[in-house]
Amino acid sequence: MLAAEGCRPLYVSGLLYRNRRDDFGAPLEVQLRSRWDGCIDFFTQAAMSACDESMALAAQQAALRDDRNRRVADRRADSASRKLVAALIGTPVFIVNQVKRLLGVSFPAANNAVADFVAHEAIAVLDQAPEQDRRPSLKL
C-alpha cells in the first residue's frame, strides 16, 4: 500500500519474526473466534515499532554520511569521492563499474573513490539487530 502511494515501504517482518513464539495468538483468535481487537493491537504495535526502527536506522545513516563528508572535505568539490558519499548510504556494497556509471566518471576516478570508502560501518549499521525494547512488548 505504501509503495502504491509513492511512500517507502515499512518492514514489519523482522519484528514479527522476532516475536513469533509469543505473539501469533492474536491471528489465531481471529481465525477461531473472530476476535479482532488483539490482532489489530498486535499489528499496530508492530507498525509503530517498525517506524521507530526505521527512524533509528535513518539517524545512524545520516551520522555516517556526515562522518564520511568530514573525511573527504579536503577533496575537490567535484571529486568522485565527495559525490560517492551520498550514494554510499543507500548502497554500501557496490563495484567500481557501478560507481563509474552512477557518478559518470572514469574508471580510475571511480576506483579511487571506492578506495576512499571501505564501508564496513555502513554495512554494520544495516546488519545490526534492532533494539528489542524500543516499544512495549507486543505480547497480548
Accessible surface in RSA format (square Angstrom, percent):
REM  Atomic radii and reference values for relative SASA: ProtOr
REM  Chains: A
REM  Algorithm: Lee & Richards
REM  Probe-radius: 1.40
REM  Slices: 20
REM RES _ NUM      All-atoms   Total-Side   Main-Chain    Non-polar    All polar
REM                ABS   REL    ABS   REL    ABS   REL    ABS   REL    ABS   REL
RES MET A   1   204.66 106.0 159.58 105.6  45.08 107.3 124.37 105.7  80.29 106.4
RES LEU A   2    75.47  42.0  73.35  52.5   2.12   5.3  73.68  51.7   1.79   4.8
RES ALA A   3    74.41  68.4  55.28  85.3  19.13  43.5  57.46  80.9  16.95  44.9
RES ALA A   4    93.29  85.8  48.85  75.4  44.44 101.1  61.73  86.9  31.56  83.6
RES GLU A   5   140.96  80.9 110.92  83.9  30.04  71.5  39.03  75.5 101.93  83.2
RES GLY A   6    72.59  89.5   0.00   N/A  72.59  89.5  36.79 100.9  35.80  80.2
RES CYS A   7    64.97  49.1  52.41  58.5  12.56  29.5  15.80  40.0  49.16  53.0
RES ARG A   8   213.75  89.7 199.22 101.6  14.52  34.6  74.28 101.5 139.46  84.5
RES PRO A   9    69.80  50.9  57.18  52.1  12.62  45.9  57.84  47.8  11.96  74.3
RES LEU A  10    54.87  30.6  34.67  24.8  20.21  50.8  34.89  24.5  19.99  53.8
RES TYR A  11   158.86  74.2 147.90  84.2  10.96  28.5 117.24  88.1  41.63  51.3
RES VAL A  12    41.04  27.0  39.59  35.8   1.45   3.5  39.59  34.4   1.45   3.9
RES SER A  13    77.12  65.2  71.47  95.4   5.64  13.0  48.93 104.2  28.19  39.5
RES GLY A  14    34.15  42.1   0.00   N/A  34.15  42.1  30.88  84.7   3.27   7.3
RES LEU A  15    12.40   6.9  11.13   8.0   1.27   3.2  11.13   7.8   1.27   3.4
RES LEU A  16    29.97  16.7  29.62  21.2   0.34   0.9  29.69  20.9   0.28   0.8
RES TYR A  17   138.34  64.6 133.43  75.9   4.91  12.8 101.61  76.4  36.73  45.3
RES ARG A  18    74.93  31.5  43.06  21.9  31.87  75.9  35.32  48.3  39.61  24.0
RES ASN A  19    31.19  21.5  28.95  28.0   2.24   5.4   2.24   5.4  28.95  28.0
RES ARG A  20    76.68  32.2  68.60  35.0   8.08  19.2  28.59  39.1  48.09  29.1
RES ARG A  21   196.27  82.4 158.11  80.6  38.15  90.8  73.30 100.2 122.96  74.5
RES ASP A  22    80.07  56.1  53.77  53.5  26.31  62.2   8.30  19.5  71.77  71.6
RES ASP A  23     0.92   0.6   0.47   0.5   0.45   1.1   0.72   1.7   0.20   0.2
RES PHE A  24    88.78  44.4  79.78  49.4   9.00  23.4  81.15  49.2   7.63  21.8
RES GLY A  25    39.84  49.1   0.00   N/A  39.84  49.1  34.89  95.8   4.95  11.1
RES ALA A  26     2.58   2.4   0.00   0.0   2.58   5.9   2.14   3.0   0.44   1.2
RES PRO A  27    43.63  31.8  38.00  34.6   5.63  20.5  39.61  32.7   4.02  25.0
RES LEU A  28    89.82  50.0  87.01  62.3   2.81   7.1  88.99  62.5   0.83   2.2
RES GLU A  29    51.66  29.7  51.66  39.1   0.00   0.0  26.83  51.9  24.83  20.3
RES VAL A  30    24.97  16.4  20.50  18.6   4.47  10.8  20.50  17.8   4.47  12.1
RES GLN A  31   144.10  80.6 111.14  81.2  32.95  78.5  39.40  83.9 104.70  79.4
RES LEU A  32   112.26  62.5  79.24  56.7  33.02  83.0  81.72  57.4  30.55  82.2
RES ARG A  33   140.26  58.9 115.14  58.7  25.12  59.8  45.74  62.5  94.52  57.3
RES SER A  34    84.52  71.4  67.70  90.3  16.83  38.8  29.00  61.7  55.53  77.8
RES ARG A  35   127.63  53.6 122.23  62.3   5.40  12.9  37.11  50.7  90.52  54.9
RES TRP A  36   146.24  58.7 142.41  68.9   3.83   9.0 124.44  66.3  21.81  35.4
RES ASP A  37    88.32  61.9  79.31  78.9   9.02  21.3  45.27 106.5  43.05  42.9
RES GLY A  38    21.67  26.7   0.00   N/A  21.67  26.7  21.20  58.2   0.47   1.1
RES CYS A  39    12.35   9.3  12.19  13.6   0.16   0.4   0.10   0.3  12.25  13.2
RES ILE A  40   101.75  57.9  96.88  72.2   4.87  11.7 101.43  73.0   0.32   0.9
RES ASP A  41    82.36  57.7  80.41  80.0   1.94   4.6  17.39  40.9  64.97  64.8
RES PHE A  42     0.47   0.2   0.27   0.2   0.19   0.5   0.47   0.3   0.00   0.0
RES PHE A  43    83.52  41.8  79.56  49.3   3.96  10.3  79.93  48.5   3.59  10.3
RES THR A  44    65.75  46.8  59.93  60.8   5.82  13.9  49.53  66.5  16.22  24.5
RES GLN A  45    49.44  27.6  49.44  36.1   0.00   0.0  15.24  32.4  34.20  25.9
RES ALA A  46     0.22   0.2   0.22   0.3   0.00   0.0   0.22   0.3   0.00   0.0
RES ALA A  47    35.64  32.8  35.57  54.9   0.08   0.2  35.64  50.2   0.00   0.0
RES MET A  48    65.00  33.7  63.31  41.9   1.69   4.0  36.32  30.9  28.68  38.0
RES SER A  49     5.69   4.8   5.69   7.6   0.00   0.0   0.83   1.8   4.86   6.8
RES ALA A  50     1.48   1.4   0.30   0.5   1.17   2.7   0.68   1.0   0.79   2.1
RES CYS A  51    53.70  40.6  51.98  58.0   1.72   4.0  16.30  41.3  37.40  40.3
RES ASP A  52    29.36  20.6  25.35  25.2   4.02   9.5   7.86  18.5  21.51  21.4
RES GLU A  53    31.71  18.2  26.74  20.2   4.97  11.8  13.14  25.4  18.57  15.2
RES SER A  54    51.18  43.2  44.05  58.8   7.13  16.4  30.68  65.3  20.50  28.7
RES MET A  55   135.71  70.3 127.57  84.4   8.14  19.4 109.71  93.3  26.00  34.5
RES ALA A  56    27.99  25.7  18.36  28.3   9.63  21.9  26.59  37.4   1.40   3.7
RES LEU A  57    58.08  32.3  56.90  40.7   1.18   3.0  57.51  40.4   0.57   1.5
RES ALA A  58    56.47  51.9  50.01  77.2   6.46  14.7  52.33  73.7   4.14  11.0
RES ALA A  59    64.62  59.4  50.46  77.9  14.16  32.2  58.43  82.3   6.19  16.4
RES GLN A  60    67.83  37.9  61.25  44.8   6.59  15.7  28.02  59.6  39.82  30.2
RES GLN A  61    34.09  19.1  34.09  24.9   0.00   0.0   5.23  11.1  28.86  21.9
RES ALA A  62    35.12  32.3  32.20  49.7   2.92   6.6  34.42  48.5   0.70   1.8
RES ALA A  63    60.51  55.6  51.70  79.8   8.81  20.0  56.87  80.1   3.64   9.6
RES LEU A  64    17.32   9.6  13.83   9.9   3.49   8.8  16.97  11.9   0.35   0.9
RES ARG A  65    93.45  39.2  93.45  47.6   0.00   0.0  19.67  26.9  73.78  44.7
RES ASP A  66    57.39  40.2  55.14  54.9   2.25   5.3  13.03  30.7  44.36  44.2
RES ASP A  67    42.17  29.5  42.17  42.0   0.00   0.0  12.68  29.8  29.50  29.4
RES ARG A  68     3.55   1.5   3.55   1.8   0.00   0.0   0.00   0.0   3.55   2.1
RES ASN A  69    64.56  44.5  60.09  58.1   4.47  10.8  22.86  55.0  41.70  40.3
RES ARG A  70   161.53  67.8 142.14  72.5  19.39  46.2  76.33 104.3  85.20  51.6
RES ARG A  71   125.50  52.7 100.20  51.1  25.30  60.2  48.54  66.3  76.96  46.6
RES VAL A  72     4.10   2.7   4.10   3.7   0.00   0.0   4.10   3.6   0.00   0.0
RES ALA A  73    62.57  57.5  44.98  69.4  17.59  40.0  45.75  64.4  16.82  44.6
RES ASP A  74   124.55  87.2  82.75  82.4  41.80  98.8  50.12 117.9  74.43  74.2
RES ARG A  75    90.63  38.1  81.59  41.6   9.04  21.5  31.24  42.7  59.39  36.0
RES ARG A  76   167.91  70.5 154.27  78.6  13.64  32.5  80.64 110.2  87.27  52.9
RES ALA A  77    86.58  79.6  62.03  95.7  24.54  55.8  62.56  88.1  24.02  63.6
RES ASP A  78    88.24  61.8  78.55  78.2   9.69  22.9  36.89  86.8  51.36  51.2
RES SER A  79    12.98  11.0  11.81  15.8   1.17   2.7  12.98  27.6   0.00   0.0
RES ALA A  80    10.75   9.9   4.06   6.3   6.69  15.2   4.06   5.7   6.69  17.7
RES SER A  81     8.46   7.1   7.59  10.1   0.87   2.0   0.30   0.6   8.16  11.4
RES ARG A  82    88.88  37.3  77.20  39.4  11.68  27.8   7.74  10.6  81.13  49.2
RES LYS A  83    90.55  44.2  75.72  46.5  14.83  35.3  53.07  47.8  37.47  39.9
RES LEU A  84     0.41   0.2   0.41   0.3   0.00   0.0   0.41   0.3   0.00   0.0
RES VAL A  85     2.34   1.5   2.34   2.1   0.00   0.0   2.34   2.0   0.00   0.0
RES ALA A  86    76.96  70.8  59.56  91.9  17.39  39.6  61.70  86.9  15.26  40.4
RES ALA A  87    23.95  22.0  11.03  17.0  12.93  29.4  22.70  32.0   1.26   3.3
RES LEU A  88     0.16   0.1   0.16   0.1   0.00   0.0   0.16   0.1   0.00   0.0
RES ILE A  89    26.20  14.9  24.41  18.2   1.79   4.3  24.88  17.9   1.32   3.6
RES GLY A  90    68.27  84.2   0.00   N/A  68.27  84.2  38.11 104.6  30.16  67.5
RES THR A  91    66.85  47.5  65.38  66.3   1.47   3.5  38.45  51.6  28.40  42.9
RES PRO A  92    20.39  14.9  13.86  12.6   6.53  23.7  13.86  11.4   6.53  40.6
RES VAL A  93   105.23  69.2  92.12  83.4  13.11  31.6  94.99  82.5  10.24  27.8
RES PHE A  94    36.38  18.2  13.05   8.1  23.32  60.7  15.78   9.6  20.60  59.0
RES ILE A  95   111.14  63.2 106.54  79.4   4.60  11.1 111.14  80.0   0.00   0.0
RES VAL A  96    25.75  16.9  23.60  21.4   2.15   5.2  23.60  20.5   2.15   5.8
RES ASN A  97    68.65  47.3  66.96  64.7   1.69   4.1   6.10  14.7  62.55  60.5
RES GLN A  98    78.32  43.8  74.71  54.6   3.61   8.6  18.50  39.4  59.81  45.4
RES VAL A  99     1.61   1.1   1.32   1.2   0.28   0.7   1.61   1.4   0.00   0.0
RES LYS A 100    80.48  39.3  79.97  49.1   0.51   1.2  24.93  22.4  55.55  59.2
RES ARG A 101   169.20  71.0 141.81  72.3  27.39  65.2  78.81 107.7  90.39  54.8
RES LEU A 102   113.12  63.0  80.86  57.8  32.26  81.1  88.65  62.3  24.47  65.9
RES LEU A 103    27.77  15.5  11.14   8.0  16.63  41.8  15.63  11.0  12.14  32.7
RES GLY A 104    67.93  83.8   0.00   N/A  67.93  83.8  35.62  97.7  32.31  72.4
RES VAL A 105    28.58  18.8  16.08  14.6  12.50  30.1  24.07  20.9   4.51  12.2
RES SER A 106    61.20  51.7  48.11  64.2  13.09  30.2  44.89  95.6  16.30  22.8
RES PHE A 107    94.57  47.3  92.94  57.6   1.63   4.2  92.94  56.3   1.63   4.7
RES PRO A 108    86.89  63.3  82.23  75.0   4.66  16.9  86.83  71.7   0.06   0.4
RES ALA A 109    33.73  31.0  26.65  41.1   7.08  16.1  31.97  45.0   1.76   4.7
RES ALA A 110     0.00   0.0   0.00   0.0   0.00   0.0   0.00   0.0   0.00   0.0
RES ASN A 111    67.66  46.7  67.21  65.0   0.45   1.1   0.49   1.2  67.17  64.9
RES ASN A 112    97.46  67.2  94.51  91.3   2.95   7.1  24.35  58.6  73.12  70.7
RES ALA A 113     0.51   0.5   0.04   0.1   0.47   1.1   0.11   0.2   0.40   1.1
RES VAL A 114    33.56  22.1  32.42  29.3   1.14   2.7  32.42  28.2   1.14   3.1
RES ALA A 115    75.47  69.4  45.84  70.7  29.62  67.4  56.05  78.9  19.42  51.4
RES ASP A 116    52.30  36.6  27.16  27.0  25.14  59.5   7.73  18.2  44.57  44.5
RES PHE A 117     7.24   3.6   0.84   0.5   6.40  16.7   0.84   0.5   6.40  18.3
RES VAL A 118    89.42  58.8  78.20  70.8  11.22  27.0  81.75  71.0   7.67  20.8
RES ALA A 119     9.39   8.6   2.56   4.0   6.82  15.5   2.63   3.7   6.76  17.9
RES HIS A 120   129.25  70.6 124.58  86.6   4.67  11.9  91.64  94.4  37.60  43.8
RES GLU A 121    66.15  38.0  61.82  46.8   4.33  10.3  43.95  85.0  22.19  18.1
RES ALA A 122     4.57   4.2   3.14   4.8   1.44   3.3   3.94   5.6   0.63   1.7
RES ILE A 123    72.78  41.4  72.37  53.9   0.42   1.0  72.67  52.3   0.12   0.3
RES ALA A 124    58.93  54.2  49.01  75.6   9.92  22.6  55.73  78.5   3.19   8.5
RES VAL A 125    23.69  15.6  21.22  19.2   2.47   6.0  21.91  19.0   1.78   4.8
RES LEU A 126    81.42  45.3  52.32  37.4  29.10  73.2  53.33  37.5  28.09  75.6
RES ASP A 127   118.11  82.7  93.14  92.7  24.97  59.0  15.86  37.3 102.24 102.0
RES GLN A 128    87.88  49.1  65.71  48.0  22.18  52.8  33.19  70.7  54.69  41.5
RES ALA A 129    83.00  76.3  56.79  87.6  26.21  59.6  61.52  86.6  21.48  56.9
RES PRO A 130    38.38  28.0  26.45  24.1  11.93  43.4  34.16  28.2   4.22  26.2
RES GLU A 131   102.56  58.9  91.98  69.6  10.58  25.2  39.10  75.6  63.46  51.8
RES GLN A 132   124.82  69.8  94.60  69.1  30.22  72.0  62.02 132.0  62.80  47.6
RES ASP A 133   119.90  84.0  96.60  96.2  23.29  55.1  41.82  98.4  78.08  77.9
RES ARG A 134    72.12  30.3  45.51  23.2  26.61  63.4  16.39  22.4  55.73  33.8
RES ARG A 135    81.34  34.2  70.03  35.7  11.31  26.9   9.58  13.1  71.76  43.5
RES PRO A 136   100.61  73.3  84.76  77.3  15.85  57.6  97.78  80.7   2.84  17.6
RES SER A 137    76.28  64.5  42.51  56.7  33.77  77.8  52.10 110.9  24.18  33.9
RES LEU A 138     9.48   5.3   5.65   4.0   3.83   9.6   7.90   5.5   1.57   4.2
RES LYS A 139   126.77  61.8 105.62  64.8  21.15  50.4  68.40  61.6  58.37  62.2
RES LEU A 140   114.37  63.7  42.21  30.2  72.16 181.4  73.09  51.3  41.28 111.1
END  Absolute sums over single chains surface
CHAIN  1 A     9436.2       7671.3       1764.8       5416.9       4019.3
END  Absolute sums over all chains
TOTAL          9436.2       7671.3       1764.8       5416.9       4019.3
